[in-house]
Amino acid sequence: MDAIRDLHPGYFAFVMATGIISTGTYLLGPSWLSRTLLVLTVAGLGVLSVTLVIRLARFRPSVAADIRAPERVFGFFTITAGLDVLAVRLSDAGHPLATAILAGVAAAVWLALTYGVPASLLLTRAHDSVLSGVNGSWLLWVVSTQSIALTAAVLVPAWPSQARLLASVATGLWSLGLVLYLLLVSLILLRWLTVPMTPQALGPPYWILMGATAITVLAGAKILVLPGMLPAVRATAGFVEGFSYALWAFGTWWIPLLVILGCWRHVRQRWPPGSWSPPRSSGSGRDYRAGVQP
């Protein structure tokens, strides 16, 4: 039960990653690997969902501590992103009903998180500033937002009667995700320039700086292939195209810098490879070594 109590909110990234590779192998092959990974994605979602329900029922103080911890709370957005990644994979396989159901659940979770998480940081924080808790996992907010935009765009061909609504949702959330990315990157750069950089703080979640641009570009590409007569698409096509290209360039720019920072962390500072999960806040009552799960 200790493993369930201490389950990091970001563990739903397993569903995201496995589903993404399943989608890639579905498009490029081999098909047997795609099907195998799809089974693992569904199984992982099931196991993690049950575990989360148990954690909510039996270990509410632990969940509450995660909600109050700025370095961990954004991990909950992997729930939305994982559901949407699986939804897109099932859409590619010709299962629009399953896609719509997963997208609806993901949207409900996102709606709760997108207001609940900022509110928790603004109203319940124990310190004057959360800047020291800013890390790459905050960009999961962007990833989950763009995942809903992507799923809405994917559903347009399967649900033509709601094409206008879905296109409006896709373009609106894509724009929201873009603004969130710009705001959160500014906070991350502010932290880098004002809080001393340590190997412990420079964790692997900072790779989401590049990953968030990748899903934004993908969602933008899906929006651009929607029927041009849809009002939302017609009104925003140039905007989406231009910013998608800019974010592709910016995401590509990040890669060499992230490699340099990783080399500094592991080669020069000799920091051992560890978990992607940021440390649990000391306010939870338990002290964890940074980056290593118990």
C-alpha positions as a printed Julia matrix, in Angstrom:
294×3 Matrix{Float64}:
   0.0    0.0     0.0
   2.96   2.34    0.42
   3.44   2.31   -3.35
  -0.18   3.41   -3.87
   0.05   6.05   -1.15
   3.16   7.55   -2.73
   2.08   7.21   -6.37
   3.3   10.25   -8.24
   0.56  12.16  -10.14
   2.67  12.03  -13.29
   2.64   8.23  -13.59
  -0.09   8.5   -16.23
   2.77   9.55  -18.5
   3.17   5.8   -19.05
  -0.16   5.85  -20.9
   0.93   8.91  -22.88
   4.29   7.49  -23.95
   3.06   4.0   -24.79
   0.08   5.36  -26.7
   2.27   7.73  -28.71
   4.58   4.91  -29.78
   1.57   2.72  -30.59
   0.22   5.48  -32.84
   3.59   5.93  -34.52
   3.97   2.23  -35.24
   0.36   2.1   -36.46
   1.26   4.69  -39.08
   4.75   3.41  -39.92
   4.73  -0.23  -38.82
   5.18  -2.87  -37.72
   1.49  -3.39  -37.02
   2.04  -6.18  -34.48
   4.08  -3.82  -32.31
   1.38  -1.18  -32.55
  -1.29  -3.64  -31.41
   0.89  -4.88  -28.56
   1.54  -1.37  -27.36
  -2.15  -0.53  -27.65
  -2.94  -3.41  -25.3
  -0.28  -2.16  -22.88
  -1.71   1.36  -23.11
  -5.22   0.19  -22.25
  -3.91  -2.06  -19.46
  -1.77   0.72  -18.05
  -4.7    3.12  -18.07
  -6.85   0.57  -16.27
  -4.29  -0.24  -13.58
  -3.39   3.41  -12.95
  -7.06   4.44  -12.84
  -7.85   1.81  -10.22
  -4.76   2.8    -8.26
  -5.77   6.46   -8.38
  -9.27   5.66   -7.12
  -7.8    3.66   -4.21
  -5.42   6.5    -3.44
  -8.26   9.03   -3.43
 -10.34   6.81   -1.18
  -7.69   5.71    1.33
  -4.86   8.23    1.18
  -6.51  11.62    0.78
  -3.87  13.46    2.86
  -1.22  12.24    0.43
  -3.25  13.46   -2.55
  -3.87  16.78   -0.79
  -0.11  17.15   -0.23
   0.47  16.63   -3.96
  -2.14  19.28   -4.78
  -0.37  21.78   -2.54
   3.1   20.96   -3.95
   3.88  23.17   -6.99
   6.65  20.81   -8.12
   4.23  17.84   -8.3
   0.67  19.04   -8.84
   0.95  19.56  -12.6
   1.62  15.84  -12.95
  -2.14  15.32  -12.66
  -2.49  16.74  -16.17
  -0.97  13.5   -17.51
  -4.38  11.93  -16.83
  -6.0   14.13  -19.47
  -3.13  13.75  -21.91
  -3.04   9.95  -21.49
  -6.78   9.64  -22.17
  -6.51  11.82  -25.27
  -3.49   9.97  -26.66
  -5.4    6.7   -26.38
  -8.45   8.39  -27.92
  -6.43   9.47  -30.97
  -4.99   5.97  -31.35
  -8.47   4.43  -31.26
  -9.68   7.0   -33.78
  -6.93   5.94  -36.18
  -8.1    2.35  -35.73
 -11.69   3.29  -36.64
 -13.36   3.51  -33.21
 -14.92   7.0   -33.1
 -17.35   6.17  -30.27
 -14.54   5.08  -27.96
 -12.62   8.19  -29.02
 -15.54  10.44  -28.15
 -16.06   8.8   -24.74
 -12.39   9.08  -23.79
 -12.3   12.66  -25.07
 -15.33  13.55  -22.94
 -13.77  12.09  -19.8
 -10.48  13.82  -20.58
 -12.25  17.16  -21.07
 -14.02  16.81  -17.71
 -10.73  16.04  -15.93
  -8.99  18.9   -17.73
 -11.75  21.34  -16.78
 -11.4   20.43  -13.09
  -7.6   20.63  -13.19
  -7.26  23.76  -15.3
  -9.06  25.8   -12.64
  -8.35  23.68   -9.57
  -4.56  23.61   -9.93
  -4.04  27.39  -10.28
  -6.53  27.94   -7.46
  -4.61  25.56   -5.21
  -1.36  27.42   -5.87
  -2.92  30.83   -5.35
  -5.09  30.14   -2.32
  -3.5   27.31   -0.32
   0.25  27.75   -0.7
   2.24  27.72    2.53
   4.98  30.12    1.36
   5.09  33.56   -0.19
   6.23  32.31   -3.6
   5.96  29.14   -5.64
   8.76  30.17   -8.0
  11.2   27.67   -6.49
   8.71  24.92   -7.33
   8.51  25.77  -11.03
   9.88  23.0   -13.25
   9.27  21.41  -16.62
   6.26  19.47  -15.36
   4.28  22.71  -15.37
   4.24  22.43  -19.16
   2.03  19.33  -18.81
  -0.76  21.9   -18.55
   0.05  22.87  -22.14
   0.37  19.24  -23.26
  -3.04  18.3   -21.83
  -4.7   21.38  -23.35
  -3.28  20.67  -26.79
  -4.23  17.0   -26.47
  -7.89  18.01  -26.18
  -7.51  20.34  -29.17
  -5.96  17.44  -31.1
  -8.77  15.04  -30.18
 -11.45  17.58  -31.1
  -9.86  18.02  -34.52
  -9.6   14.26  -35.02
 -13.31  13.84  -34.24
 -14.48  16.28  -36.94
 -14.53  13.74  -39.82
 -16.28  11.15  -37.64
 -18.9   13.6   -36.34
 -19.72  15.97  -39.23
 -22.96  17.19  -37.65
 -20.88  18.8   -34.88
 -18.02  19.93  -37.1
 -18.46  23.63  -36.33
 -18.47  23.06  -32.57
 -15.51  20.69  -32.67
 -13.49  23.01  -34.9
 -14.21  25.91  -32.55
 -13.11  23.83  -29.56
  -9.97  22.7   -31.35
  -8.89  26.19  -32.43
  -9.88  27.8   -29.12
  -7.97  25.3   -26.98
  -5.02  25.37  -29.37
  -4.83  29.13  -28.89
  -5.14  28.75  -25.12
  -2.35  26.17  -25.11
  -0.15  28.52  -27.1
  -0.61  31.36  -24.61
  -0.04  29.0   -21.67
   3.21  27.81  -23.25
   4.5   31.36  -23.62
   3.56  32.23  -20.03
   5.0   29.07  -18.48
   8.24  29.22  -20.44
   8.67  32.77  -19.13
   8.23  31.5   -15.56
  10.73  28.69  -16.14
  13.32  31.08  -17.55
  12.69  33.43  -14.63
  13.35  30.58  -12.21
  16.52  29.6   -14.04
  17.81  33.17  -13.82
  16.82  33.89  -10.2
  17.15  30.57   -8.35
  20.57  28.87   -8.23
  20.78  26.03  -10.75
  21.63  22.68   -9.17
  21.85  19.16  -10.62
  18.97  18.19   -8.35
  16.71  20.92   -9.73
  17.59  20.38  -13.39
  15.48  17.25  -13.83
  14.37  15.43  -16.98
  10.87  17.05  -16.98
  12.51  20.07  -18.58
  12.46  18.09  -21.83
   8.76  18.95  -21.91
   9.95  22.39  -23.04
  10.45  20.7   -26.41
   7.65  18.14  -26.1
   4.99  20.79  -25.51
   5.91  22.47  -28.78
   5.73  19.09  -30.55
   2.12  18.39  -29.57
   1.2   22.02  -30.3
   2.56  21.67  -33.83
   0.77  18.32  -34.27
  -2.55  19.77  -33.1
  -2.02  22.78  -35.38
  -1.38  20.48  -38.35
  -4.61  18.59  -37.63
  -6.54  21.86  -37.48
  -5.09  23.04  -40.78
  -6.39  19.97  -42.66
  -9.97  20.5   -41.45
 -12.47  21.73  -44.07
 -11.69  25.34  -44.9
 -15.35  26.37  -44.93
 -15.63  25.91  -41.15
 -15.74  29.43  -39.64
 -13.18  28.76  -36.91
 -10.72  27.26  -39.38
 -11.22  30.02  -41.94
 -10.7   32.73  -39.32
  -7.55  31.28  -37.75
  -5.78  29.33  -40.52
  -3.01  31.88  -41.06
  -2.51  32.36  -37.32
  -2.33  28.62  -36.65
   0.0   28.01  -39.58
   2.41  30.78  -38.64
   2.64  29.96  -34.95
   2.89  26.23  -35.64
   5.96  26.89  -37.77
   7.4   29.23  -35.13
   6.91  26.64  -32.38
   8.41  23.91  -34.55
  11.51  26.08  -34.91
  11.55  26.95  -31.2
  11.09  23.31  -30.17
  13.96  22.31  -32.43
  16.1   25.07  -30.92
  15.5   23.65  -27.43
  17.0   20.23  -28.2
  20.73  21.15  -28.31
  20.36  23.33  -25.19
  18.63  20.53  -23.28
  21.39  18.13  -24.32
  24.01  20.6   -23.04
  22.2   20.98  -19.73
  21.88  17.19  -19.44
  25.61  16.76  -20.05
  26.36  19.37  -17.4
  24.11  17.56  -14.95
  25.28  13.99  -15.5
  28.85  14.38  -16.78
  30.26  17.47  -15.15
  28.21  17.32  -11.94
  28.09  13.49  -11.95
  24.42  13.38  -11.02
  23.15   9.78  -11.32
  20.23   9.09  -13.66
  16.99   8.91  -11.72
  13.24   9.18  -11.98
  11.49  11.81  -14.06
   9.37  12.6   -11.02
  10.19  15.76   -9.09
  10.65  15.38   -5.33
   7.74  15.42   -2.93
   7.41  18.63   -1.04
   8.57  18.6     2.55
   5.1   19.72    3.55
   3.78  16.23    2.91
   5.33  14.9     6.1
   7.77  12.6     4.31
  11.22  13.43    3.03
  12.3   12.04   -0.31
  15.58  12.21   -2.06
  15.09  14.4    -5.12
  14.25  12.54   -8.27
  14.11   9.06   -6.71
  10.88   7.29   -5.92
  10.7    5.14   -2.76
